[in-house]
Amino acid sequence: MSHWSLYVNRSSQVLRDNLAKILLMQGADAPSRAPRSLFTFNTPQDISQFATGSDSDIGGLSTVNFDFIEDETVNGPIGRPPVGTGRFWGTMSLRIPSTPAANKPRITRSGYAGFRNKARPSLFGNITEDLSSHDYLALRLRPSGNPITRTSYFVNIQTEDDIGMGIGGLGGGMEVWQHRLMFKNQDVPEEELLGVKDGGWEELYIPFNNFVLTHAGEISLQSKPTIRREKVKSIGISILGGNSGVEGRYELGIDEIRAVNDEDVRR
C-alpha cells in the first residue's frame, strides 16, 4: 500500500470515528474498557510502519534489523500459524571507533538499538492513541539471542507532551517514558526455547503508572509524575546494552501490543 493510500485511509478513519461519536453521542457514555489492539506484527505491511535506529547512526558499531518471519515452528505456539511475526535483532556492541566515521561526531558512549512506530499523519494531524481508559500496556514477545542481552530491553512510550521523536530515548533532547522488560525465560538457552511453555512466547503486562520519564537515556527530573495517556504518539522497544555493560547477539520476537485493564491480565 502506498504512503498516499495510508494517508487517505488514516484520514477517513479519523473522520468516521469522530462522526460516529457525534451521531451516537459517545462522549456522554462511559469510555470503553475493552482490550485494544494498538499494533500487530503479522504482515510485512505491519513491519513497514516502524522505524529503527541504533548507535551506528552516530558512529557506533551496533547493528539493528526489524523484519517479518513466517516460521511455523516459532509462531505455532501462539496459535495462529502460518501468520508471521516481527523480529527485532542484531548485534549489540559497546566498542567506540578510535577514528570517527566520515561525517560522524566522535562519540564517548555506545550500545543501543531500538524501534518505534512511525508518525501517522492524516488530514487532521498526526494520529495519537487515547489510552486513558486502560491501565496496562500488554506485549506478546519472545526473547531469544544471547541470554545475557535479555535483561537490557525497555519499552518506550512518547506522548504529545514529550520532546523529540528519536529511537530508544538516547537521542539529543529526547524525552521518553520507559519501563524495563522482565522475562521469565531470560536465562533459557536459545536452542531450548521451543521446549518451554508456549515455545518461549510471553505475555507481559506493565502498568502505565509504573513508567518512568527519561531524558536522553537518564531519569528525568522534570515534574511529570505520571504519563499522560490521552495522546500517545509512539510506542517502541529498545535494547540498552550501554546502560548495563552488555554486548552480543540479541533477538526479540514480537506479535502484538495492546492496551488492557486488570480484568484482562492473565496472572
N, C-alpha and C positions, 0 to 999 in steps of 0.2 A: 504494500500500500504506500502511495506517495506521501510526502510531507504535506502537500496541499490537501489530499483526501483526509489525512488525520486531522488537520486543522479544521476543515469543514465539519467532520464528524464530531469533534470536541465541541465546536460552537453550537451545533444542532442539539447535542446532548444537554449543554447548559441551558439553552432556550427551552427545551422540553421539560427539564427538571423544574425550572423557575415557573413555567406556565402551569405545571401540574400542582405546584404548591399554592398558586393563586386560586386555581379553579377548585381545588379540594380543600382550601383553607387549612393546609397542613401546618401553617405557622401557629394555629391555635391548638394543635394536637400535641400530646407528649412525644418527644423525639423517640425514634425507633431505637431499641436496644439490640436489635437483631445483629448477628455477626455480619461484618462487612469485609468482603474480599477487596483488598486495595491493589495488590499486584500479583499476577500469576506469571510463571516462568515455563509455560508448557508449549510454546511455539517459538520459532525463530523471530516472529514479529514482536513477541513479548520481550525477548532479549534485546532487540534493537532499540527499545525505549529507554535503555540505560546507558550511562556514560561511565567510563573507567578512568582511573588515574593512579599514578604511583610516584615514588621519589625519582624515577627516571625522567619525569617531566622537568625536574630542576637539576639533573645531572647525576642522580643516584644510579644504582645498579640493580635494583629490584625490578621484577617483571610482573605484568598483570595481563590476564586474559579473562574474558567472560563470554562463554559460548553455550550452545544448545546441544544436549546429548540425548540420543534415543538408544538407551541400553536397558533392555527388559530385565536383565539381571539386577541392575542397580535400582531401576524405577518400579519394578514389580511389587516390592513390599509396601508401597504407598497405595496400591490397589487400583491403579489406573493405567496399566500397560496397554498399548505401547506409547502412551503420552510421554513426551520428553520432559526434561527438567533443565534448569540452568546450572552452569558450573563456573565458579569463580576460582581461578587457580593461577599459579605462577611460582616464582622463587623470591623469597624474602632475603635481602642482602643488607648487611649493616656497613659494608665497605664504602669508603669515601674515596673517590678517584684522586690520585695525587695531582693530576692536572685536570682542570675543569674542561668539560666538553665545549666544543665551539658554540658560542652564543649562550652559554650557561654560566651562572654565577658560581663562585667557589662555595661549596656547602660544608657545613660543620656537623650536620645530622642527617641520618638516612634511616630507611627501614619502615616504609609504609606503602600500602596499596589499598584501593577501595573501588566501590561502585555506588552509584545512586541513580534514581530516575532522572531523566532529562526534564527540563522545563516543558510544560504542556500549554503552549499559547493557544488562545482562542480569540474569537471576535470580541469577547467580553473580558479579556485579560487572561493571565495565566491561571490555569485550574489549580485549586487547592482542595484539601480534604478537611471537612469538619468532623473531628473525632471527639467532640466534647461529650457525646453520649456514650462513649466507650472508655473502659478503664485499663485495658491491656492491649499491648501490641503482641500479636501471635505470629510466630515464624515456624515454618516446617523446613528443617535444614539437615544436612548430612555432612558432618565433619570428616575429612579424610586427609590425605597427605601425611607429612611427618607429624606424629603426635605432639611433638614439642611446640608446634605452632598453634595448637588448638586453643590455648588459653589467651591468645592475643587478639581475638576477634571482638569487635564492638559494633553495635547497631547505632546508626546515626539518624537523627531527625532534625530538619530545619523548618522553621515557621516563617511567616512573612515578617515577623518582628526581628529575626536574626540577620546578622550582617554576613554578606558573602555567599558564594554558591560553589565552593570548591569540592574536593573529594577528601573524605576522611577526617576533616576537622583540622588539617595541618597547613592549609593554605594561608597566606598572609591575610590577617584581619578576619579569619573565619570564626563564626560562632556556630556551634553545633551542640545539640543535646545528645549525650552519649550514655550507653549502658553496655557493660561487658556481657558477652555471650558465654554462658556456663553450660558445658555439655556433659552429659552422663558418660558418653563414650570417648572422652578426651584422651584416655590412655590406651585405647584398644588399637593394636597394630592394624595398619591399613588392610593387610591381606586377610584379617579376621573379621572385618566389619560385617560381611554378609552373614556371618553366623550369629550375630547378636540380634536382639529384638528389633523388628521392623527393618532389618537389613542396614541398621545404622542411622535411619531417619529418626529425627527427634522433633517433638513439638515444644517450643519454648514460649513461655508467657511472661511478658515483662510489664509491670505496672507503669503507666505513663508517669506517675508521680515519683518514680524512682530514677528517672533520667536526670543527669547532671549536666548543667550548661558548661561547655568548654570553649576556650578562645585560643585558636592556633594550637590546639592539642593539649592545653593545660586547663585545669579547673578555673572557671571564670569567677571573678569577684563582683561581677555585676549583680545588681539587686533584682534578679528574676527568680523567685523562689521555686516556681513550678512552670512546666511547659504549658504554653497556651495552645490548646488543641483545636481551636476554631479554624485556623488556616494553616494547615501543614502543607508545605510546598515540596519537600523531598524526604525520601527515606532511603537509606543505603546501609551498606556494611563495609567496614574497613578492617584490615589486619595491621596492627601497630607493633611490629617487631622491634622498632627502635625504642619504644617505651619499656619493653620487657627484656631486651637484650637477646631476642630470639631470631634466628635465621634458618632457612631451609625451604624445602618444597612445601607449599601449602595448597589445599584444595577444599572447597566448600560447595556442596550441592545445595540448591535452593529450589523449592517447589512453589511456595505461596507465602504472602504476607497479608495478615488480616487484622482487623480491629474487633475485639470481643469484650465481653463482660464476665464477671465472676461466675455466672451460671454456665458459661461455655468452657471454662477451664477444666481440662482433664487432669486430675491430680495423679 
